[in-house]
Amino acid sequence: MTQFRIENVTLKSRAVLAPMAGVSDRAYRELCVRFGAAYCVSEMVSSKALSFKSKKSEELMGISDDERPCGIQIFGDDPECMAQAAESAMKHSPDIIDINMGCPAPKISGNGSGCALMKNPQLCGEIVSAVTKVSDVPVTVKIRKGWDNDSINAVEVAKICEQAGAAAITVHGRTRAQYYKPPVDYDIIRRVREAVEIPVIANGDIDSVESAKRAVELTGCELIMIGRASLGNPWIFSQINTYFENPEAKIFEPSLEEKLDVMVEHISKMVEYKGEHMALLQARKLVVGYFKGMRGAAALRNEAGKISTLDDLKRLRQKALEAGKN
């Protein structure tokens, strides 16, 4: 099997699980790594919240051996505070520290963090430099194409981050103003890859074997990152791995029963780690991904919004199974 590296971290495949708030928790990361994700990244952790000793933020950084290699993603706009956050993260023994410079959400970018950092490339470099000085592991950065169409500066920011010590850069090929539409610009990702010597990870619109192949061909990147397309579909990692190892191999497609069994396993792990009440509240938006393309999906999604116990989920699984067989 082909291997890739980010400094001293060895990756056995090329598809990475993206950090997603409210989604990529420990249970989901373990699941995706089991299905072939090259590595995974935690939900983003606020450097400011860590400075105030936030228990919730501290809990977000917990990593198990079943999800390695795993990175912890931190965000903020102050180099010193970000360095302190990295030191806090190091206590949880991550394989990578990732810096968020790409989040478009108003509550993040509206406060000067996330993608807003790209409006100040010098600050981006200062943050990377501060974090690398205190980190014992590779420091990576996630950016976007730019803030808007009048400030497309991914190449400039990537070069500054590389010079400041970044070990790899993930590029989402849209501006902050574009959020998740229109189609991703793979050309800007290719230009970043050609401008730096460190690995570049292509991100955006990768939701199948075909789109993964296209992203690799158009960008020249060896590594790709998958986010929303993995929801309810952790098999996407093994499918992509299979294709790149042998383009002639048959791509595995899970049966309805297999999909629903993994759904229950996923949420059961969440219950184990978070308790039933919190896990099922969060699960309401997660289980709908497992119903995508399924007969009676609309009704199932509606019922998913009401589940409050694991028994509710198991009853919903049975309904989905019966609907799929009718």
N, C-alpha and C positions, 0 to 999 in steps of 0.2 A: 504494500500500500504506500502511495506517495505521501511524504511527510513535508511539512512546512514549518518555518520557525519565526518566532518573534523574539529576537535575541536568544536567551537560553530556554525559552518555552517551546517545546516541540508539539506540533499539532498533527494529528493523524488523518485529518480530512480538511476540506476547504470551506465548508459552510458553517458560519458562526451564528449563534443565537444572539439577537440584538437585545440590549437592555430596554425593557418596557415597563413603565410605571404601572403598578397594579396587576402585572402579568408575570414578569420573569422573577418570581420568588423562588425560594429554595426548591419547592416541590416541582415547579415547572422546569427549572434548570436541570435538576436530576433526570427528569423525564427526557428532555431533549438531548442531553449528553448520552443517555442510554441508547437513543435512537440515532446517534451518529454526529451530533453537533461537534464541531472542531474544538470550540470552547464556548463559554457562556459569560455573560456579564450581568451583574446585579442590577436591581432597580436603582435609579440614581439617588444618591444620598447627599443631603444638603450639608455643605461645610459649615454654614452658619448654625444649623440645628445641632451639629456635633459640638460646636464650641459652647453651646448652652446645655451640653450633656443630655441631649434628647435620647430617651430610652428607645423610642420607636426607630430613630435613625440608626442607633447602635445595632438593633435587632436586624435591620436590613442587610447588615454586613456579614451575618453569619454564613459560613461556608462549610459544606460537608465534603468528605472524601469522594462521595459518589457523583460529584459535579465538576471535578477537575479535568482540565485546567479551567479556572474561573477567575474573572476579574471583578473588582469592585469599582463602580463608577461614582465619582464625586462631582459636584457642581458648585459654583460660586464665582465671585468676581474679584476676590481679594487674594493676592498671591500668598500672603502670610497665613491667612485663614485656610486656604486650600492645602498648604503644606502641613498645617496642623491636622487637617482632615485625613491627609495621606498617612500621617503617623498613627492616627487612630485606626485607620483601615489596616495598617500593617500588623496590628495585634491579632487580626483574624486570618493571617497567613494567606493572602490572595496570591495568585500566580501573576496577576497583572493589576496595575492601577490605571483606570481609564478616566479621562477628563471630558466632561460633557461641554462641547462648544457648538452643539447642533440642535438642542431642544427648541421647538418653535412655540411651545405653550406660553400664553401671555403671562401666567403667574411665575414663569421662570425667566423668559426672555424680557418680560416687562420690567423685571427688577435688575437687569444688567447681566444676568447669567445666561447659560445656554447659548443660543445662536447670537444673542446680542454682543457677545465677546468678539465676534468676527468684525464688528464695527471698529474695533481697536486692536489691530494686529500686534502692536507692541505689547499690549497687556496679555494677549494670548501667549506670547513668548515668555513673558515674566512669570506667568502662572506655571507653564510647563517647566521652566528652569527651577522654580521654587519647589515644585513637587518632585522632580527627579533628584534633587539634592538630598531629600529625606527618604526616598523610596529604595528598598532593597530589591525591587522587582521592576521589570520593564514598565514604562509609562506610555500609554497610548492615548490618542486624542480622537474624538468624533466630531466632525464638522459638517457643514452643509456647503452648497454651491456659493452661498453668500447671503447677505441680509435681504436684498431685493435685486431686481434686474439692473439697477443703477450702481450696484456695488458687488459685482461678482468677483470675489477675491480668494477663492479656495486655494488657488496655486500659491499666492503670496502667503496666506496664513499657514499652509502646509510647510512651506520652506522655512518659515520662521520657527514653527514648532519643531521641525527636524533639527535645526541649528541649536535649539534650546534643549535638546536631548530626547525628544519623542522617539519611541522605538517602532511605532506603526501609526498609521492614520486611516480612519474610516471616513469615507466621503459619501454623504447622501446627496444625490444629484438634483436637488431642488433648493431653491432659496427659502428663507424663512417665510417670506410673503406667500409662497406657493403652498406651504404646508405639505400635503400629500397628493396634490394635483397641480399641474397636468403631468403627463408622462415624464419620467426621470430623464435627466440629461447625462448620458453615459460619456459624452465627449469631454465634459469637464472633469470627470473622474479619470479618464485616460490622460488628460493633460497634467493632472496632479501626479499620477503614477510616473509620467515621463520626467517630471520636475524634481523628484526626490529619489534618494537611494534606499530608503526604508520601505517595508511592505505597505501597500495601500489596499484597503479592503473596500470593495464596491458595495453600495447599499442603495436600495430603492427598487421597487417593482419586481423583485425576484420572488416568484410565487409558484414555480414549477421547474421541472428539469429543463424544459425548453428555454425559459427565461434565464435560468442560471447559465446555461450554455451561451446564450446571447450576451449576457453581461460580461462573462469572461472574455469572449471574442472581441467585444467592442471596447473594453477598457484595458485589456491586457493584464488585469489583476488576477493573481492566483487565488486570493481569498475573497469570499463574498459574505455578506451579512443578511440574515433573514429575520424579519420581525413579525409583523401582523399575519403574514401568510402561514406562519407555523401554528397559529391559534386553532386548536382542534385538529391539527395536522402535523404532529411531530415526525411523522413518516417522511416528510419532505427532506429531512437531512439524510436519511439512509438512501432515499431515491436518488438524490443528487450525487451522493458518494458512489453509488452503484454505477451511475452513468459515466462519471469521470474515470472510474477505474476500468470500466469496460463498456464502451458505447453500444455494443451489440447485446449486452445482457438484458434480460427481461426485468422491467421495473415492477417491484412489488406494489400491489394495491391492497390495502386492508379490507376485510369484509366488514359488513355492518356490525356484526357481533364483536369483532376485534376493536373497532372504533369505540363502541360503547363501553367495552370492558376497560379500555385505556382511559376513557373519560372518568369512570368510577374510580379507577386506580389513582388518577391525577388528583381528583378532589379529596379522596380519602387521605392522601399524603398531606394535603393542605390542612385537613382536620387534625391530623396527627401533630403538625407543627404549630398550628395557630389556634386550635380549639374549634368546635363545630360552629358556633355562632358566627365568628368572624370569617371563617373559611367559606361558609355557605353564602354569606352576603357577597363576598368577592366572586364566588363561583357562578353567580347568576349571569354575569356577563361573559364568563369563560366557556361555559358548557355549550353555548349557542354555536360556537365554532365547530363542535363535533356533529352538529345537525346540518351543516351546510350541504346542500344538494340532496338532502334526504326527503323522502316522501312525507308530507305533513309537517315540514320544517317550521312553517309559520306558527302553527298551533303549538308545537313543541317549544319554540322560542318564547312564546307567550307564557307557557307554564313554567319555563325555566326562571322567569322573573319573580316567581313566587316561592321557590324552594327555600326551606329554612333548616332542614335536617338531612343527614346522609340517607335516611330511609326515603325521604321525598325524592332524592336524586335517583335512588335505585328503582323506585316506582316509575319515574320518568324514563329511565333506561328501558324498562319493560314495555312501556307505551311506544317508545321509539322503535323497539325491536318488532313489536306487533304491526306497527304502521308500515315498516319496511318490508314486511312479509306479505302484506295484503295486496 
